[in-house]
Amino acid sequence: MDIDNTVIIIPFSPDLKEEIKTLNFEWLKKHFKVEANDERVLSDPQREIIDKGGMIFYAKYNDKIVGTVSLLKIDETTFELSKMAVTDGVQGLGIGNKLMDYCIEFAQQKGIKKLILYSNRKLLPALYLYKKYDFEEVPLEDGIYERADIKMERIL
């Protein structure tokens, strides 16, 4: 099956505000815990991401929202790739690749020069995806996320 023709990437809309929370809580609860910052941002994505100059995208597959990713504005030319999640039942179908392709193309079109991300070394499929898309490890500052033990960036 050609997943590329069945997955559509769509932008944030207020009627999808719960989807970012549901998708992210699924993996956070499975692998870590939901931190206070996660609760705040994911409970009000309009105010915490969109209104601050960021973007949220969703992957729609078989008429269901099955994945999400956000670009959080750091400054005019740097954004954090964040809140990326693909629901368990469809992992391995290339949906993460499709979200990543979309984000990188979108960022390049918008003149964004650098994408950063925070992750954890135990999330091997995620790290594999980031490396595949030319993200490289850079020094990690303290205090961003308790679970983060790696920071990566990609210069566009």
N, C-alpha and C positions, 0 to 999 in steps of 0.2 A: 504494500500500500504506500502511496506517495503522500506522506504527511504534509508536504509543502502546499498541496492544493486543498487540504482540509483544515488547516490551522489558519485562522485570521488574527492579526494583531489589531487591536482596537484601543483607542485612548480612553482615559478616565472619563467617567460621567458620574454625577451624583447618585444615580440609581445603582452603581456598582461599588459604592463605598465599602460595603460589608465584605466584598470579595477579597480585597487586599488583606483584610484582617483574618478572615477564615483561612486563606491559603498560607499565610505566614505563621499563624498560630499552630497550624498542623505540623509544620516541620520544626518550629521552635520547641513545642512541647515534646516532640519525639526525640530530639537530640540534645536540647538544652533546657532553658526555662524562658518564660516571657519576662523580659526586663521592663522596668518602669518606662524607659524611653520607647520601647516597642509598643507598649500599651498606649502611651500618649499619641505617638505618630500614627499608629494603625487604627486607632479609634476615631481620629479626625483627619483623614488624609487630605481633605480639601484645604484645611487651614495649615497643616503641618508640612505638606509637600507642594501642592498646587499653588496656593497663595504666596508661597515663598519662592516662586519661580521654577519649581520642579515639575516633573512629568511622571505620570503613571500609565503603564501600558498593560493590557491583558491579552492573553492567548485564549482564543475561543476555538473549541474543538467539539464537533458534534453538537453544536448549539449550547455548549456549556463553557463557562469560564473555568479553565483548568490550570492557568499559570498567570503570573504577574511579575513585573519588574518596575522599578522606579529609578528616576534620575533626580537626585537631590542636589539642588544648587549650592555650591560652595562659594563660588564667585563667578564672574562673567565668563570665564573660560575653563573652569574646573567643576565637574559634577561628580557626585558619588553614585555609582551603580549600586543599588540597594534594594532591599525588600523583594529579592528574587525568589520565587517559589513556583514549583510545579507539583500538582497534587499527585499522591502516591500512585493511583491507578493508571496514570499515563506517562510515568517517568520512563525514560529509555526510548521514547518515540521521536526524539529530536526537537521537542518543544522548547527546551532551554536554548538550543542552537538558534531556533527561529527568533526567540526573544532577544538573544544577544546580537544577532545580525541586525535586527530592527533598531535596537538601541544605538549601535555603533553607526549605522547609516544615518539615523536621525541626528545624532550628536555631530557628525561631520557636516551635515547639511546646515546645522544651526551655528557652526563655527566654534563649537566646543573643542578645546585643545587637549584636554586631559580628562580621563576617567579614572577614578580611584575606587577601590572597594575594600571591605573588611570581611574576613572569613575566619574559618577555623580549620586547622590542619586535619582534623578527623573527617571533614566533609570531602572525601576523596573525589567523588563525581563532580562536585562543584569546582574544586581546584583544577581538575583535569579540563573542565570547560573553560575556565579563565585562562589557563596556559595555552590552550588551543587557540584562543583569541588574542594571543600576544600580550597578556597582562604579565607583568614582572614584579617580583617581590621587592618591596622598598621598606625602609625602617618603619616600625609600628610605634606610634605615639601612645601614651597611656590614656586610659579613661574614656575611650569611645564606646566600646561595648565590652561587657565582662567576658563574653564568649570569644571575642576576637583575639587570635594569636598570630594573625598574618594580615599584612596590608599589601595590596598590589595596585599597580597603576598601568595604564596604557596611554601613551602619547599618541594623539590622532594626527 
